[in-house]
Amino acid sequence: MDSLTNWLFVGERQSPRARKNNVTWESKGLASKQLHDALEANNVDLSSVKFCNLYLGFGFGKGRISRKSVQYIKEFDVVFGMGKLVQKDLNKLGIDHIPIIH
């Protein structure tokens, strides 16, 4: 993992609370706060890290997989699968990833 320019963190989908408060992975709020804190503590340039959700819509748990997200994910050299549901579906899709707890 020598370059951060091609890292992607893949989550499930936006929670109802995040949607209500207009919080995204990039906004450093709610679930993304700890991830941002960890990246910043390790001097990671956040402008070089990307985020996306695998599932369409908002809510909790598994949802319908977004084809657009799958195409986007495949463009990255290093993919972090956040949570067991995402990791399971990334495996089914044949997408190599590094599993992390979400």
Disulfide bonds with the S-S distance in Angstrom:
none
